[in-house]
Amino acid sequence: MRVAVVGGTGFVGSHLIPRLLTAGHELRVVARGAAPGRLPKDLLPTFGNAVTGEGLDAAFEGAEVVVNLAAIIRNRGVQTFESVNAGGSAHIAASARRSGVRRLVQLSALGADPDPRFPYLFSKWQGEQSVRGSGLEWVILRSSTVFGPGDGFFSQLARAISLPAPFLVVPGDGSATFQPISADDLSRCLVAAVEDQSRASQVYELGGPEQLTLDQITEIVARVTGREWFGIARRRILHLDPRILRPGAMIMEKVMPNPLVTAQQLDMLVKPNIATADSVRANFGFDPMPLEPNLGYLRRPRRWPLSILDQGGARLERPQPDRPDQPRSGGR
């Protein structure tokens, strides 16, 4: 099957792309060129900008399925919740329809909601509406927090735990609930959404096998990274009202490329981030991986791909209007 993946150079894409290739699909990775990500060395991204819509029609030419992974979790310059999560999904849906794509698979988020008090979740809901109204076959996967090499949430938590301090600040009372799912398991579900015809017009809410509080997750990451409060580091959790932490989070967003926490993340702690306990087994027929035994990657130092250090960005191919490229297996 010919599949175009938008945002395939990102975290989830780095886990999905190998699975799609192994399944024998002809693949095109569509990206705007900010970073090459962790693609197989013979697979080069094709240019397409979800924010502006530029290049998407040509990038989707010949594809049967489009998978949209393009999303942001914090506003940064022209990349805002509105322009990427909402507007980008609208551009992708419209281009997919014009290009003759049959199916559109959208990765959304648990809690996607029309409540504008939560701009991130509101933008994910807006993106879903564009997919639903596209006139194409569609499948929407709403995921809880995702873990795996290259993630954001768990790596940032490990980073916070590693900072020298007599205590670790946890927003709220620590009871906010999550259902972490591995990027590999989420990718298995995405492949099924691409391949299985019976999944058209379905919304799946997905999480791993455990529903954990923020305190429990913090303690797990501390154990995995060797930073237990009554062991090596002898630190305790200090709970603080998110409203107290919010001004500091807003400052971090402005001055740090990767802030430890964002104001939006603090605001969303009031909303449970869980699906049903057996969501993956019931809908996709396999048991997802638990969190703690699969966080070993947090112990390793982070290593940047040489291509990022040497090139500073991806080399993109722009399909020529007079001879559109077709998706191909293994790259270009």
N, C-alpha and C positions, 0 to 999 in steps of 0.2 A: 504494500500500500504506500502511496506517496503522501508523506506527512511533512508539514511545515511547522516548526516550533518557534514561537515568538518568545524571546527572553531565555532562549536555551543556553546562553552563556553564563547564567546565574547559578545560584546554589541548587535549587531543585533541578534545573536543567542539567547540571553536571552529573546527576544521578539518573535522570530520565533518558538522556541521549544514548548511553551505552545499552540500555535495555531495549530501546527501539531498534537500534542497529542489530543487536543480537536476535531480535524477533524477525529480522529480515526486511524491515521497512526501508523504502527509499526516502532519504532524509534531507531536509534543508533546514538549517538553523538560521533564524532571522534575528538580527540585532542591529542596534544603531551605532555600535562601534566603540563604546566606552571602555570595554575590556574584553579580552578574548575568552576569559573563563577557563574551564578545564575541559576542553573538547579534545577528542582524539586528534592526533597531530595531522592527519590527512583530511580533516573536516574543517573547512574555513567558513565563517559566518557569511551570510548574504545580507546586504544592507536593507534595512527597513526601519522606519522611525514611527513608533506607535503614537508619540505625542503629536506629530504633525501629519501623519499618514503617508509621508513621502516614502516611495519605494515599495509599499506594501502590495499594491496590485501586481507588480512585476514579480515580487518575491513569492506570491501565492500562486502564480501561474502554473497550472498543471498539477497542483496539490489536490488530493481528495479530502484530507483532514488537516485542520489547523488546530494546534494546541497553544493556548495563550497562557504563558507563565509570567508575562510582564507585569510587574507591580512594584510599589515602593512602600516602605513602612514609616517613612518620615519625609516631610517636605524638604526639598533641597533645590533652591533656585527655581528654574522653570519646571523642574520635575516636582509636581505637587500631586496630592491625592486626586484632585479634580482632573489634572491634565493627563496623568498616567493611568491610575486605576479606573477612573470613570471614562474620560475622553479617549484614552488609548484603547480601551475595550470597544468603544463605539467605532473608532477608526478601523480596528481589526475586523469587527463584525461586518462593517460595510464593504471593506475591501474583499473579504472572503466571499461575500455574496456576489460582488461584481466579477470575481475571478473564477466563479463556477465551482467553488469548494462545496463539498457535500455536508461535512460535519464540522462543528466547532466545539472543542473541549476547553472549558474555562476552569482554571484553578482560582477558587475564591477563598473565603475565610469563614470559619465558624463565627457566628454573631453578626454576619452581614445583615444590615438593618436600615430601614428608611429614616431612622432617627438622626437628624443632623447634629445632635449634641456630640456624636462620636464620628468626626469627619472621616477617619480611616474606614470604619465599618460602613458608613454611609456611601463612601466612594466605591467600596466593593459591591454593595447592593446595586448601585447605579450601573456598574459594569455588568452585573448579572442581567439587568433589565435590557441592556443592549443585546446581549447574547440571546435572550428569550425572544426578543422582537426581531431577530435577524432574518427570519424566514428559512433558516437552515436547520438541519438536525443539530441538536445541541445536547451537551452533557455538562453539568456543573458539579465540581467537587469542592466542598467546603472543608478546609482542613484546620485542625487545631495546630498548636505550636509544633514546628518541625525540627528534628535534631539530626545531626550527621556532620561529617567533615565539611567545613565551609559554612556552617550555620551562623546565625547572628545571636539569637537569644541566649543559648547555652554557653557559647564562647564568650559573650560579653559578661555573663554571670561568673564564669570562671575567672575572667579578668578582674572583676570587682573583688572576688574572694581573695585573689592573690595580692591585692594592695595592702601595704602595712597599715594596720589600724587595730585598736583594741576590741573593736566590734564590727559587725557587718550590718548595715542598714537595710531593712526589708520594708518596702512600702506597705502601709496598711497593717492589718492584724495578721497577715500571713495566710489567711484562709482562702484567698482567691484560687480558683480551681482551674487546672489545665489537664489536657489529655494528650501528652506528647506522642507524636507519631514519627517514625524514622523516615528520612528522605527516600530510602530504598523501598520501604513499604508503600509510601505515597506514590512512588513511581510505578510500582506494580499496578496500583489502582488506576493510574493515568493510562497505562498501556491497555488495560481492559476497557477503559472508556473510549479509547481510539478504535479498538478492534471489534467490540461486541455490539452488533446491530440492535440488540434488544434494549440497550441502555439509553436510547434516544429519549429526550425530553425528561430526563431524571436528574434530581438534585440529591447528592450523597453528602451526608455529614460524617466526617471521618476523624477518628482519634486512635491512639494506641490502646494497649490493654489495661492501662492504669490511669485512674483519675487522681491526680496529685495536687496538694495545696502548694502554694508558693514556698512556704516554709519547708515542706518535704522535698521539693525540687532543690532548694538551696542546700539542704543537708546532704542530698545525694551528690550534687556537684562538689561539695566540700570533701566528701569521702573519696570520690574518684580522683580529685586533684591533690589529696593529702593535706587538706586544710581544715580538719575537724577542730571544733572549738575546744573540746576537752581532750584533744590529742596533741598534735604538733603545734597548732596555732593558738589554742586555748582562747578562742574568741566566742562571744555570744551574739545571738541575733538581737538587734535593736529595732523594734517596730516604730515607725513614724507615720503620722498622718500624711497621705499623699499630697494634701494641700500645702503642707509645709515644704515638701520636696519639689513641688512643681516649679517655682521660680528658678531653682538651681538647675532643674532639667532643661528649662528653656534656654538658660545661659549656655549649658553644655552643647545644646543643639546648634547654637550659633558659632561656637568657637572650636568645637571638636568634630573631626570628620566622622568618628564613630563614637557617639556619646554612650555612656553606660546605660542611660535610660532616657526616654523622651517623654514630653508632657502627655502625648497621646497614649503612651503605654501606661502611664500612671492613671489617666482617666478611665481606661478600659478595664482596670482591675475590678471594677464593680460588676462587670459582666462575666458570668461563667464561660469558660472556653472549653466546653466538653460536648461530646456526642454521646450516644448510647455506648455502654461498655463493650458490646460485641459488634460495633459498627462495621469493622473490616471483615470479620468472620461472616456476619450475616449478609453483607452485600457483595463481598469479593471472594469468599471461600477459603481464606487462609488466616492464620493467627499472626498478628503483628508482633514486632520485637518490643520487649520491655526497655525501659530507659536506662537504668543503672549499668547493666552488663554491657551496654553498647556505647558508653561514653568514653572509652579508652582514648579516643582521638584528642580529648581535652588535655591529656597529659603531655602530648607532644608539642614542641615549639612550632609555631606557624611558619610555613615556608611559602614564599611567593613564587608563582611560576616564573621561569626565566623570561617567558615572552612578555610578561608585564614589565619586568625590570628593563629588558633590552629594547622593547618596542614602544611601550607606553600606550598601547592600544591595539585593537584588532585590525587585521587586514581584511577589508570587506570587498566583496564582489557585487557590482551592480549589474543585474541582468540587463542585456541590451534590448531596447524596444523592438528592433527588427528581427531578433532571434532569441525569444525568451528561453532562459535555461530551464531545464526540467529538474525536479528534485532527483538526487541520485544517492545511492548508498555509499557511505564511507567518505563523503565530501566531494570536493571539486578538484 
